[in-house]
Amino acid sequence: MLLLIAALSEEVGGILRSANFDSVESPDELIAYRLSIEPDSQTLETAIVLTGTGRERATSAARWAIEEFKPTAIMSMGFGGGTMETLQPGDLVLGTRLFRLDGSPFYWDSDQLGDPLVPNRNLLGAARNAVEIAGIDFEQGPIVNLPTVAKTAGMKRWIGEELGGACVDMESFVVCEVAADADVPFVALRAIVDTAEMDLPDLVGQIDQAPTGGRIIPALKYLSRNPLEITSLTRLGRAAARARRSLTDFFVEFSAEVNAAGQLPVGDQINEVAS
């Protein structure tokens, strides 16, 4: 079974609509689905778990999901912020290394990154094949996990230039850390929403962290106080739609490739070892 772990429903909404997923009973703080498969079908067994944003939610959800679904492989996916000038909304970043930063941004430096998590080589290769066949622009590079949203262009550029990160997010490292601890092969990918030169509106940090979010009312309240932000919010919404389409197109192609092969390409070695 392939287990997809994402933070928010808007990240995987297209994937959920692309096939017949049924809801699965789960703890109140998260949402889970399982692909409905016809008997004797060669379709890849797939489950999706939505964790909500942040490390604590992602960690506890990943532990529950591994116990519940006993996956053969885990794919951490969702939206991310670009730290490279070449990345545009909707581009995918395939994580070759996963790093973690803690504490205040004032104290971040390259020495704090520590040892990376390294994804399963065969899964990463299969993901790249699917991206190329789907015709999605992408980069391969390190994903840097942050304890907070990278809201400013300056912060994202610094992570790209000084730390070598390709993009930033808030969940992939801890999800893959749980997978590694459970000896489950993993891979991580992010679809870019905000680019390296884009500052995010304050609204981004004010939205409910639950998997379903609840974004319409907060957005309307925010616009009532900040009417000039409508342009930036509209731009962000369009970027999110492009990112969601890329994740959907990737999943459809990845599933087709795996279904044709008859198994997940995890190989003999569960995950790589950082050198």
Summary of the structure (lengths in Angstrom):
residues: 275
radius of gyration: 17.8
end to end distance: 29.0
largest distance: 56.2
contacts: 946
relative contact order: 0.21
helix: 42%
strand: 21%
